[in-house]
Amino acid sequence: MHADMLELIKTASLTLPVAEITLLMLLLTACLLFRFNRTGIVAAYLFTYRWGWLFFVGHEQKYLVTYLLFGAVVGVLAVVGMLKTSK
């Protein structure tokens, strides 16, 4: 399975809409300018997670489930880490 996943990622092709990239860049720039670093990190994570999800929907279900679980774990750990450092 590991070799299959690696081959899938190596041969991946994904086209992103210019409007979404522009909106993300504007949002991240505003977050950096106004020192909302955590908000920018969450926005970038959600953008990346969404497009990864859209990519894996067209492939085998085992890849989608793996992506869902790994993404959820990373998201939860990021939120817990942000909450711990905010005190």
C-alpha positions as CSV (number, residue, x, y, z in Angstrom):
1,M,0.0,0.0,0.0
2,H,2.8,2.4,0.8
3,A,4.4,2.1,-2.7
4,D,1.0,2.6,-4.3
5,M,0.4,5.8,-2.3
6,L,3.8,7.1,-3.1
7,E,3.2,6.4,-6.8
8,L,-0.2,8.1,-6.7
9,I,1.3,11.2,-5.1
10,K,4.2,11.3,-7.6
11,T,1.9,11.2,-10.6
12,A,-0.7,13.5,-9.1
13,S,-2.1,16.4,-11.1
14,L,-4.2,19.1,-9.5
15,T,-5.5,22.3,-11.0
16,L,-6.4,25.1,-8.5
17,P,-8.6,28.0,-9.3
18,V,-6.8,31.4,-9.5
19,A,-9.6,33.1,-7.5
20,E,-9.1,30.7,-4.5
21,I,-5.4,31.0,-4.5
22,T,-5.7,34.8,-4.7
23,L,-8.2,34.8,-1.8
24,L,-6.0,32.6,0.3
25,M,-3.0,34.8,-0.3
26,L,-4.9,37.9,0.6
27,L,-6.2,36.2,3.8
28,L,-2.8,35.0,4.8
29,T,-1.3,38.4,4.1
30,A,-3.9,40.1,6.3
31,C,-3.4,37.5,9.0
32,L,0.4,38.2,9.0
33,L,-0.1,42.0,8.9
34,F,-2.5,42.0,11.8
35,R,-0.6,39.3,13.8
36,F,-3.4,36.7,13.6
37,N,-0.8,34.0,13.1
38,R,-3.0,31.1,14.4
39,T,-5.9,32.2,12.1
40,G,-3.6,32.1,9.1
41,I,-2.3,28.7,10.0
42,V,-5.9,27.3,10.3
43,A,-6.9,28.9,7.0
44,A,-3.9,27.4,5.2
45,Y,-4.6,24.0,6.8
46,L,-8.2,24.1,5.8
47,F,-7.4,25.1,2.2
48,T,-4.8,22.4,1.9
49,Y,-7.0,19.8,3.5
50,R,-10.0,20.6,1.3
51,W,-7.9,20.3,-1.9
52,G,-6.3,17.1,-0.7
53,W,-9.8,15.7,0.0
54,L,-11.0,16.7,-3.5
55,F,-8.0,14.9,-5.0
56,F,-8.5,11.7,-3.0
57,V,-12.2,11.5,-3.7
58,G,-11.5,10.2,-7.2
59,H,-9.2,7.4,-6.0
60,E,-9.5,4.2,-4.0
61,Q,-11.5,4.5,-0.7
62,K,-8.6,3.3,1.4
63,Y,-6.6,6.4,0.4
64,L,-9.5,8.7,1.3
65,V,-10.0,7.1,4.7
66,T,-6.3,7.3,5.4
67,Y,-6.3,11.0,4.4
68,L,-9.4,11.6,6.6
69,L,-7.9,10.0,9.7
70,F,-4.4,11.5,9.3
71,G,-5.9,15.0,8.6
72,A,-8.2,14.8,11.6
73,V,-5.4,13.8,13.9
74,V,-3.2,16.6,12.6
75,G,-6.0,19.1,13.0
76,V,-6.8,18.0,16.5
77,L,-3.2,18.1,17.6
78,A,-2.8,21.6,16.0
79,V,-5.8,22.9,17.9
80,V,-4.6,21.4,21.2
81,G,-1.1,22.8,20.7
82,M,-2.6,26.3,19.9
83,L,-4.8,26.1,23.1
84,K,-1.9,25.1,25.3
85,T,0.4,27.9,24.0
86,S,-2.3,30.6,24.2
87,K,-2.1,30.8,28.0
